Amino acid sequence: MTVKNKIIYQIYPKSYLDTTGNGIGDIRGIISKLDYLADLGIDMIWLNPIYPSPQRDNGYDISDYVAIDPMFGTMDEFELMIAEGKKRGISFMLDMVLNHVSTEHVWFQKALAGDKYYQDFFFIQETPTDWVSKFGGSAWAPFGDTGKYYLHLFDVTQADLNWRNENVRQALFDVVNFWREKGVHGFRFDVINLIGKDAILKSNPENEGKAEYTDKPLTHEYLQMMNQASFGQDTDAITVGEMSSTTIDNCILYSQPNRHELSMTFNFHHLKVDYANGQKWTKSPFDFQALKTLFHTWGEQMSDGNGWNALFWNNHDQPRAINRFVDFKNFRIKGATMLAASIHLSRGTPYIYMGEEIGMVDPDFQSIADYVDIESKNAYQALLDKGYTAEAAFEIIQIKSRDNARTPMQWDTTENAGFSKGTPWLSVGNHKEINVEQDKDGEIFQFYKKLIALRKSDTLISQGNYKAAYQDSEHIYAFIREDEGRKLLVVNNFSNQVVDFNLMADFKHHQILVNNYTDYTENSLQPYQSIAFLCD
C-alpha cells in the first residue's frame, strides 16, 4: 500500500461521541460515525490511546498495552469497529507509546518488588544525570527505597523503557503484533526518536540534556528491527513516527522506503512560530516568514532526499490552527479552506483532526475553571507567580491550551452539541454556529472532499516533487509540484488583504485545478485565497 495517496483522520476518542451518557466518548460512538467519515473520503482513522491507563498523561501513560480501557468500551466493540471500518474501506491507526510505560504497569511493579529481570526493563542507576523532564524538574525519580533512581523523560509516572534490552524489544514487538492480529494496519509511534539511548547515560547541561537521547543512531537500528519483526510483514501497513526535537536529515532516514523504518514522520517546528522567544505560554502573532521557511525547507529537502512528511495543522495537543493563523472572526470559511489546500496539495500524507473539516474553532471559555488540562492549569499558576495579572495570564491560556482541540466534536445544535446526553467531561465550544448537521453540505466540508478526491485521482498531487515558489512574498506561501512533465503551482494568501502577484511565465497557459473562491482576478489574490494552476 502506498501512503502517498492516503488521507488520515485523527480522532480524540474521549471527545468524539458518547453513547452511554457518562460524558466520555467511546468506541460505539466512533462506529456510529463511520458513514460520515466514509463520505468525507478518508482512508484511515488514527485513535489516541484507548488502553488502560491511570490517565496522568491523557492515556499516554499505559498500564496495559493489550487491552481496552473500559472507559472506551470492550475488546469486542473494538473488533466490531475494525470490521465495520473495513466494510467502508477505512482502517485504523493505533497510538503506540513504546518509549515509556506507566509505573502502574506490571513490568514496573515487578521491578519495584525486586525482580531483577524486570529491573533491566528500565534505566535504574545510583546517580541521576542532569537531564530535565519534558514536564519540568529532574528526569529522574527515586526507585522505591533502594537509594537508586529511574529515568522518566516525561511524567514521574512514566518510566522510560530500556530498548537496549532484547527482552524489552521483543515484548514491544509482541504488542505491535497483537494489534496486527486484531486487524490493525496503522501505527503511530509516540516520541519514538528517543528510544536509542546510550549504554552509559551522561550528563549534558546543553538544552536540558536532549542531545544525549534524541535521534541517536541506534534508534534507526531499533526501528529496522521492529519493522522486520512486525508491521513490515504487512503490505498494507502505514506507520508514522512522532519525532521530538528532530532534524530533517534524520527524518529522511526514518522515512526513506528502502531503509525499512517508517512510512513517514511528524515534526512540530511549524507549530512553534507563534511562541515568543521559543516559549509556548506567551501571546504573540505568528511569524509568517518563519512558517513559510520551515515549510519550504522541509518540503524541498524531504523531497530531494526521498523522505516523506506527515502534513498537519491540528492535533490533540495544539490549539486550532484557524485561530492561530487566520483572521477567523472575519474569514473563517476562506481561512479554513486555504489552510486545507496549503497542505493537501503539498508533498506528504495529510492528516485531518476531528472538526477541522467543518472549521471548528477554539472554545470561548470564560474562566480557568472551564479547563481540565493539567498543563494549562499549571501554566496559569506559573504565569501568576511570574507577576502576570489574572486577566493577562488567562488570555494566554485561552490561546495556547491543549483543551482548545479537545472540546467535544460538534454534531448539532442541541445542548451538548450532540456529543452526549450526560455532562461532557469538557465543556463544548460554539456548536450553535458550527456543527456537522448544518455544515456537512457547506463550503469547508465539500472543499475537503474535493481535495481528498484529487489526491486519490492525480499522481501529480500524491507523488510529485516539491519546489518553493514566491519565497520573497510578504503574504504568499506557494510551491510547485512536478511529476512526469506536469506542473502544479499552488498559491496561498495567508493574509486578510488583497495581494497582488505576477503569475510565473510557465503557468501563463493554465487551467485552474483548485480555487476556494468562485472566481480569479488575474495576478491578484483575495483574502485567504488558495488557487492551484495546472500546466500539463
C-alpha positions as CSV (number, residue, x, y, z in Angstrom):
1,M,0.0,0.0,0.0
2,T,1.4,3.4,-1.0
3,V,0.9,6.0,1.7
4,K,1.2,8.8,-0.8
5,N,-2.5,8.9,-1.8
6,K,-3.9,8.3,1.6
7,I,-5.7,10.6,4.0
8,I,-5.7,10.0,7.7
9,Y,-8.3,11.4,10.1
10,Q,-7.4,11.8,13.8
11,I,-10.0,11.1,16.5
12,Y,-9.5,12.0,20.1
13,P,-11.8,9.2,21.4
14,K,-12.7,10.9,24.7
15,S,-14.3,13.8,22.7
16,Y,-15.8,12.3,19.6
17,L,-19.2,10.8,20.6
18,D,-20.6,9.4,23.9
19,T,-23.2,6.7,23.5
20,T,-23.5,5.8,27.2
21,G,-24.3,9.2,28.7
22,N,-21.3,9.3,31.0
23,G,-19.8,12.3,29.2
24,I,-16.9,10.4,27.7
25,G,-16.6,9.5,24.0
26,D,-16.4,5.8,23.3
27,I,-15.8,3.1,20.6
28,R,-19.5,2.7,19.8
29,G,-19.6,6.5,19.1
30,I,-16.9,6.1,16.6
31,I,-18.6,3.2,14.9
32,S,-21.8,5.2,14.6
33,K,-20.0,7.9,12.6
34,L,-18.1,5.7,10.1
35,D,-20.5,6.5,7.3
36,Y,-19.9,10.2,7.9
37,L,-16.1,9.6,7.6
38,A,-16.5,7.4,4.6
39,D,-18.5,10.2,2.9
40,L,-15.6,12.6,3.6
41,G,-13.3,10.1,1.8
42,I,-10.7,9.3,4.5
43,D,-8.7,6.0,4.4
44,M,-7.5,5.6,8.0
45,I,-8.5,6.7,11.4
46,W,-5.8,7.5,14.0
47,L,-7.0,7.0,17.5
48,N,-5.3,8.5,20.5
49,P,-4.6,5.8,23.2
50,I,-7.6,3.7,24.3
51,Y,-5.6,1.3,26.6
52,P,-6.0,1.0,30.3
53,S,-4.2,4.0,32.0
54,P,-4.2,6.0,35.2
55,Q,-4.7,9.0,32.8
56,R,-1.8,11.0,34.3
57,D,-0.9,12.0,30.7
58,N,-4.2,11.6,28.9
59,G,-3.7,7.9,28.2
60,Y,0.0,8.2,27.1
61,D,0.8,6.5,30.4
62,I,-0.2,3.0,29.5
63,S,-0.7,0.3,32.2
64,D,-1.7,-2.5,29.8
65,Y,-0.7,-2.5,26.1
66,V,-3.0,-5.3,25.0
67,A,-6.4,-4.3,26.5
68,I,-9.1,-1.7,26.0
69,D,-9.8,0.8,28.8
70,P,-13.4,0.2,30.0
71,M,-13.9,3.9,29.7
72,F,-13.9,3.5,26.0
73,G,-15.6,0.1,25.6
74,T,-14.7,-3.5,25.2
75,M,-12.4,-5.6,23.0
76,D,-15.5,-7.0,21.3
77,E,-16.5,-3.5,20.4
78,F,-13.0,-2.7,19.2
79,E,-13.1,-5.7,16.9
80,L,-16.6,-4.7,15.7
81,M,-15.1,-1.2,14.9
82,I,-12.3,-2.7,12.8
83,A,-14.8,-4.9,10.9
84,E,-17.3,-2.0,10.3
85,G,-14.4,0.2,9.1
86,K,-13.2,-2.5,6.7
87,K,-16.7,-2.6,5.1
88,R,-16.3,1.1,4.3
89,G,-12.7,1.0,3.2
90,I,-11.5,2.6,6.4
91,S,-8.7,1.1,8.5
92,F,-7.3,2.1,11.9
93,M,-4.0,3.5,13.3
94,L,-3.3,2.9,16.9
95,D,-1.0,5.1,19.1
96,M,2.0,3.0,20.3
97,V,3.7,4.6,23.3
98,L,6.8,2.5,23.4
99,N,9.4,4.9,24.8
100,H,7.9,4.7,28.3
101,V,5.2,2.9,30.3
102,S,3.1,3.8,33.3
103,T,4.6,3.0,36.7
104,E,1.4,1.1,37.3
105,H,2.3,-1.4,34.5
106,V,3.1,-4.9,35.8
107,W,6.6,-4.6,34.4
108,F,7.4,-1.6,36.6
109,Q,5.6,-3.0,39.6
110,K,7.6,-6.3,39.4
111,A,10.8,-4.3,39.1
112,L,9.9,-2.3,42.1
113,A,9.2,-5.5,44.0
114,G,12.8,-6.6,43.4
115,D,12.5,-8.7,40.2
116,K,15.9,-8.3,38.5
117,Y,14.6,-9.4,35.1
118,Y,12.1,-6.5,35.1
119,Q,14.5,-4.1,36.6
120,D,16.5,-4.5,33.4
121,F,13.4,-3.2,31.5
122,F,14.2,0.3,32.9
123,F,17.0,2.8,33.4
124,I,17.9,2.5,37.0
125,Q,21.1,3.9,38.4
126,E,22.8,5.1,41.5
127,T,23.4,8.7,40.3
128,P,21.0,10.7,38.2
129,T,22.1,12.8,35.2
130,D,21.3,16.5,34.9
131,W,18.6,15.8,32.3
132,V,15.3,17.8,32.6
133,S,11.9,16.1,32.2
134,K,9.8,17.3,29.4
135,F,7.2,18.1,32.1
136,G,9.7,20.1,34.2
137,G,12.0,19.1,37.0
138,S,14.5,16.3,37.0
139,A,14.1,13.4,34.6
140,W,15.0,11.1,37.5
141,A,12.9,9.9,40.5
142,P,13.7,7.7,43.4
143,F,13.3,4.0,42.6
144,G,11.3,2.9,45.7
145,D,13.5,2.9,48.8
146,T,16.5,1.4,47.0
147,G,18.5,4.6,47.0
148,K,18.6,4.4,43.2
149,Y,16.8,6.4,40.6
150,Y,14.8,5.6,37.5
151,L,14.6,7.7,34.3
152,H,11.3,9.4,33.2
153,L,11.7,11.8,30.4
154,F,8.0,12.7,30.8
155,D,5.8,12.5,33.9
156,V,7.2,10.9,37.0
157,T,4.7,8.1,36.5
158,Q,6.1,7.3,33.0
159,A,9.2,5.2,33.3
160,D,11.4,5.0,30.2
161,L,11.9,1.6,28.8
162,N,15.4,0.2,28.1
163,W,15.4,-0.7,24.4
164,R,18.9,-2.0,24.7
165,N,17.5,-5.0,26.5
166,E,16.5,-7.6,23.9
167,N,13.6,-8.8,26.1
168,V,12.1,-5.3,26.1
169,R,12.3,-5.1,22.3
170,Q,10.7,-8.5,21.9
171,A,7.9,-7.6,24.4
172,L,7.1,-4.4,22.5
173,F,7.2,-6.1,19.1
174,D,4.8,-8.6,20.5
175,V,2.5,-5.7,21.4
176,V,2.5,-4.5,17.8
177,N,1.8,-8.0,16.5
178,F,-1.1,-8.4,19.0
179,W,-2.9,-5.5,17.4
180,R,-1.9,-6.5,13.9
181,E,-3.7,-9.8,14.6
182,K,-6.8,-7.8,15.5
183,G,-6.8,-6.3,12.0
184,V,-4.9,-3.0,12.7
185,H,-2.8,-1.8,9.8
186,G,-1.6,1.6,11.1
187,F,0.7,2.5,13.9
188,R,1.6,6.0,15.2
189,F,4.8,5.7,17.4
190,D,4.9,8.3,20.1
191,V,8.2,10.2,20.7
192,I,9.9,7.2,19.0
193,N,13.1,9.0,18.3
194,L,14.0,8.9,22.0
195,I,14.4,5.1,22.2
196,G,18.0,4.8,21.1
197,K,19.7,5.7,24.4
198,D,23.4,5.0,25.1
199,A,24.7,2.2,27.4
200,I,26.0,4.8,29.8
201,L,23.8,7.9,30.3
202,K,25.8,11.0,30.7
203,S,25.0,14.5,32.0
204,N,24.9,17.3,29.5
205,P,23.8,20.8,30.6
206,E,23.2,21.9,27.0
207,N,19.5,22.1,26.0
208,E,18.3,20.1,29.1
209,G,20.2,17.0,28.0
210,K,18.2,16.4,24.8
211,A,21.3,15.7,22.7
212,E,22.1,12.7,24.9
213,Y,18.9,10.8,23.9
214,T,17.4,12.4,20.8
215,D,17.8,10.9,17.3
216,K,20.7,8.6,18.3
217,P,21.9,6.3,15.5
218,L,20.7,3.3,17.5
219,T,17.2,4.5,17.0
220,H,17.3,3.7,13.3
221,E,18.6,0.1,14.1
222,Y,15.7,-0.4,16.5
223,L,13.1,0.8,14.0
224,Q,14.5,-1.5,11.4
225,M,14.3,-4.4,13.9
226,M,10.7,-3.6,14.7
227,N,9.8,-3.2,11.1
228,Q,11.2,-6.6,10.2
229,A,9.6,-8.3,13.3
230,S,6.1,-6.8,13.0
231,F,4.4,-4.3,10.6
232,G,7.0,-4.7,7.8
233,Q,5.4,-8.1,7.2
234,D,2.1,-6.3,6.3
235,T,1.9,-4.8,2.8
236,D,-1.0,-2.6,3.9
237,A,0.9,-1.1,6.9
238,I,1.1,2.6,7.4
239,T,3.4,3.9,10.1
240,V,4.3,7.4,11.4
241,G,6.8,8.4,14.0
242,E,6.3,11.4,16.2
243,M,9.7,12.9,16.4
244,S,10.7,15.1,19.3
245,S,13.1,18.0,18.6
246,T,14.2,16.2,15.4
247,T,16.2,17.1,12.2
248,I,15.4,16.9,8.5
249,D,18.4,14.6,8.0
250,N,17.1,12.1,10.5
251,C,13.5,12.3,9.2
252,I,14.8,11.5,5.7
253,L,16.4,8.4,7.1
254,Y,13.4,7.4,9.2
255,S,11.1,7.6,6.2
256,Q,13.1,6.5,3.1
257,P,11.3,3.4,1.8
258,N,14.5,1.5,1.1
259,R,15.6,1.8,4.7
260,H,12.5,-0.1,6.0
261,E,11.9,2.0,9.1
262,L,8.7,4.1,9.0
263,S,6.3,5.3,6.3
264,M,6.6,9.0,7.4
265,T,7.4,11.4,10.3
266,F,5.7,14.1,12.3
267,N,7.6,17.2,13.3
268,F,6.3,20.2,15.2
269,H,8.6,23.1,14.2
270,H,5.9,24.9,12.2
271,L,3.6,25.0,15.2
272,K,6.0,27.0,17.3
273,V,6.1,30.1,15.1
274,D,3.8,31.9,17.5
275,Y,6.0,31.2,20.5
276,A,7.7,34.5,21.7
277,N,11.4,33.7,22.2
278,G,10.6,30.0,21.8
279,Q,8.3,30.0,24.8
280,K,4.8,28.4,24.5
281,W,3.0,30.3,27.2
282,T,3.2,33.7,25.5
283,K,0.9,35.9,23.5
284,S,2.5,36.7,20.1
285,P,1.4,37.0,16.5
286,F,2.7,34.2,14.3
287,D,5.8,34.7,12.3
288,F,4.7,34.0,8.7
289,Q,8.2,34.2,7.3
290,A,9.4,31.6,9.7
291,L,6.4,29.4,8.9
292,K,7.0,29.7,5.2
293,T,10.7,29.0,5.5
294,L,10.1,25.9,7.6
295,F,7.5,24.5,5.1
296,H,9.9,25.2,2.2
297,T,13.0,23.8,3.9
298,W,11.2,20.6,5.0
299,G,9.3,20.3,1.7
300,E,12.3,20.6,-0.6
301,Q,14.8,18.6,1.5
302,M,12.4,15.7,2.2
303,S,11.5,15.7,-1.5
304,D,15.2,15.7,-2.6
305,G,16.1,13.0,-0.1
306,N,13.1,10.8,-0.8
307,G,11.8,11.1,2.7
308,W,8.1,11.5,3.5
309,N,6.3,14.1,5.7
310,A,3.1,13.7,7.7
311,L,1.3,17.0,7.0
312,F,-1.0,18.6,9.6
313,W,-2.2,21.8,11.1
314,N,-4.1,20.4,14.1
315,N,-3.9,17.7,16.7
316,H,-5.0,16.9,20.3
317,D,-2.0,18.9,21.7
318,Q,-2.4,22.1,19.7
319,P,-4.9,25.0,19.7
320,R,-6.9,25.1,16.5
321,A,-4.8,26.4,13.6
322,I,-7.6,28.5,12.3
323,N,-7.4,30.6,15.5
324,R,-3.6,30.9,15.2
325,F,-3.0,31.6,11.5
326,V,-6.2,33.2,10.2
327,D,-8.4,36.3,10.9
328,F,-11.1,33.7,11.7
329,K,-13.6,36.2,13.0
330,N,-13.9,37.7,9.6
331,F,-12.7,35.0,7.3
332,R,-13.3,31.6,9.0
333,I,-14.5,29.8,5.9
334,K,-12.0,31.1,3.4
335,G,-9.2,30.7,6.0
336,A,-10.2,27.1,6.8
337,T,-10.2,26.2,3.1
338,M,-6.9,28.0,2.4
339,L,-5.2,26.1,5.3
340,A,-6.6,22.8,3.9
341,A,-5.3,23.4,0.4
342,S,-1.9,24.5,1.6
343,I,-1.2,21.0,3.0
344,H,-3.5,18.7,1.0
345,L,-1.9,19.9,-2.3
346,S,1.6,19.6,-0.8
347,R,4.0,16.6,-0.8
348,G,3.3,14.3,2.2
349,T,0.4,12.5,3.8
350,P,-2.3,14.9,5.1
351,Y,-3.9,14.4,8.5
352,I,-7.3,15.9,9.4
353,Y,-8.1,16.4,13.0
354,M,-11.7,15.9,14.0
355,G,-13.8,19.0,13.5
356,E,-11.2,20.6,11.2
357,E,-13.4,19.6,8.2
358,I,-16.2,21.9,9.4
359,G,-14.0,24.7,10.5
360,M,-14.3,24.2,14.3
361,V,-12.5,27.0,16.3
362,D,-11.2,27.3,19.9
363,P,-13.9,27.4,22.6
364,D,-14.6,30.8,24.1
365,F,-14.1,29.7,27.7
366,Q,-14.5,32.4,30.3
367,S,-12.8,31.0,33.4
368,I,-9.7,28.9,34.2
369,A,-12.3,26.6,35.9
370,D,-13.5,25.6,32.4
371,Y,-10.2,24.0,31.6
372,V,-9.4,20.4,32.5
373,D,-5.8,20.1,31.1
374,I,-3.3,19.9,33.9
375,E,-0.6,21.5,31.8
376,S,-2.8,24.6,31.3
377,K,-3.7,24.9,35.0
378,N,0.0,24.6,35.9
379,A,0.9,27.2,33.3
380,Y,-1.7,29.6,34.6
381,Q,-0.3,29.4,38.1
382,A,3.2,29.8,36.8
383,L,2.2,32.9,34.9
384,L,0.6,34.3,38.1
385,D,3.8,33.5,40.0
386,K,5.8,35.5,37.4
387,G,3.7,38.5,38.1
388,Y,1.1,38.4,35.3
389,T,-2.3,39.7,36.2
390,A,-5.1,37.1,36.3
391,E,-6.6,38.6,33.2
392,A,-3.3,38.6,31.3
393,A,-2.5,35.0,32.4
394,F,-5.9,33.8,31.4
395,E,-5.6,35.4,27.9
396,I,-2.5,33.3,27.3
397,I,-4.2,30.1,28.5
398,Q,-7.2,30.9,26.1
399,I,-4.9,30.9,23.1
400,K,-2.5,28.1,24.0
401,S,-4.3,25.5,26.0
402,R,-4.4,21.9,24.6
403,D,-8.1,21.8,25.7
404,N,-8.8,24.1,22.7
405,A,-8.6,21.0,20.5
406,R,-10.2,18.6,23.0
407,T,-13.6,20.1,23.3
408,P,-16.3,17.6,22.2
409,M,-17.0,17.2,18.5
410,Q,-19.8,19.5,17.4
411,W,-22.5,17.3,15.8
412,D,-25.6,19.6,16.1
413,T,-27.1,22.5,17.9
414,T,-28.6,20.6,20.9
415,E,-27.4,21.3,24.4
416,N,-24.2,19.3,24.3
417,A,-23.6,19.5,20.6
418,G,-25.0,16.0,20.1
419,F,-21.9,14.7,21.8
420,S,-23.5,13.3,25.0
421,K,-26.8,13.1,26.7
422,G,-24.9,13.5,30.0
423,T,-22.5,16.1,31.2
424,P,-19.4,16.2,28.9
425,W,-16.1,15.7,30.5
426,L,-15.0,19.0,28.9
427,S,-17.4,21.9,28.0
428,V,-18.5,22.1,24.4
429,G,-17.5,25.0,22.1
430,N,-19.6,27.3,19.9
431,H,-21.7,24.5,18.5
432,K,-24.7,26.7,17.8
433,E,-22.7,28.4,15.0
434,I,-20.6,25.5,13.8
435,N,-21.7,21.9,13.7
436,V,-21.8,18.9,11.3
437,E,-25.6,18.9,10.9
438,Q,-25.6,22.4,9.3
439,D,-22.1,22.4,7.9
440,K,-21.8,19.0,6.2
441,D,-23.2,20.4,3.0
442,G,-21.2,23.6,3.5
443,E,-18.2,25.1,1.8
444,I,-15.5,23.8,4.1
445,F,-16.6,20.1,4.2
446,Q,-17.2,20.0,0.5
447,F,-13.8,21.6,-0.2
448,Y,-12.1,18.9,1.9
449,K,-13.9,16.2,-0.1
450,K,-12.6,17.7,-3.3
451,L,-9.0,17.9,-2.0
452,I,-9.2,14.3,-0.8
453,A,-10.6,13.1,-4.2
454,L,-7.9,14.9,-6.1
455,R,-5.1,13.2,-4.1
456,K,-6.6,9.8,-4.9
457,S,-7.0,10.5,-8.6
458,D,-4.0,12.6,-9.5
459,T,-0.4,11.3,-9.1
460,L,0.9,14.9,-9.6
461,I,-0.6,15.6,-6.1
462,S,0.1,12.3,-4.5
463,Q,3.7,11.8,-5.8
464,G,5.0,14.9,-7.4
465,N,8.2,16.6,-6.0
466,Y,8.2,19.9,-4.1
467,K,9.8,23.2,-5.0
468,A,9.4,26.5,-3.2
469,A,7.9,29.5,-5.1
470,Y,7.4,33.2,-4.4
471,Q,9.8,32.9,-1.5
472,D,10.2,36.7,-1.2
473,S,6.4,37.4,-0.9
474,E,5.3,39.0,2.3
475,H,2.0,37.2,2.4
476,I,2.1,34.3,-0.1
477,Y,3.1,30.7,0.7
478,A,3.5,29.0,-2.7
479,F,5.0,25.8,-4.1
480,I,5.3,23.9,-7.3
481,R,4.6,20.2,-7.6
482,E,6.0,18.4,-10.7
483,D,5.5,14.8,-11.9
484,E,6.3,13.4,-15.4
485,G,6.3,16.8,-17.1
486,R,3.1,18.0,-15.5
487,K,3.3,21.0,-13.1
488,L,1.0,22.4,-10.4
489,L,1.6,25.8,-8.9
490,V,-0.2,26.2,-5.5
491,V,-0.5,29.8,-4.3
492,N,-1.9,30.6,-0.8
493,N,-2.6,34.0,0.5
494,F,-2.0,34.0,4.3
495,S,-3.4,37.5,4.8
496,N,-6.8,39.2,5.2
497,Q,-5.9,41.7,2.4
498,V,-6.0,41.5,-1.4
499,V,-2.4,40.6,-2.5
500,D,-1.0,41.2,-6.0
501,F,1.5,38.8,-7.6
502,N,2.8,38.1,-11.0
503,L,1.9,34.6,-12.3
504,M,5.0,32.8,-13.5
505,A,5.6,32.6,-17.2
506,D,5.5,28.8,-17.1
507,F,1.8,29.0,-16.0
508,K,0.5,31.6,-18.4
509,H,-1.4,28.8,-20.2
510,H,-3.0,27.1,-17.4
511,Q,-6.2,25.5,-16.1
512,I,-7.3,26.2,-12.5
513,L,-7.5,22.9,-10.7
514,V,-8.4,24.2,-7.2
515,N,-9.8,27.6,-6.1
516,N,-11.5,28.3,-2.8
517,Y,-13.2,31.3,-4.4
518,T,-15.7,31.2,-7.3
519,D,-13.5,33.3,-9.5
520,Y,-9.9,34.5,-10.0
521,T,-8.8,38.0,-10.8
522,E,-5.6,37.9,-12.9
523,N,-2.5,38.4,-10.8
524,S,-4.5,39.1,-7.7
525,L,-5.4,37.0,-4.6
526,Q,-8.4,37.7,-2.4
527,P,-8.1,37.4,1.4
528,Y,-7.1,33.8,2.2
529,Q,-7.5,32.7,-1.4
530,S,-5.9,29.5,-2.3
531,I,-5.5,28.7,-6.0
532,A,-3.8,25.9,-7.9
533,F,-2.7,26.4,-11.5
534,L,-2.2,23.3,-13.6
535,C,0.2,23.3,-16.5
536,D,0.1,20.0,-18.5
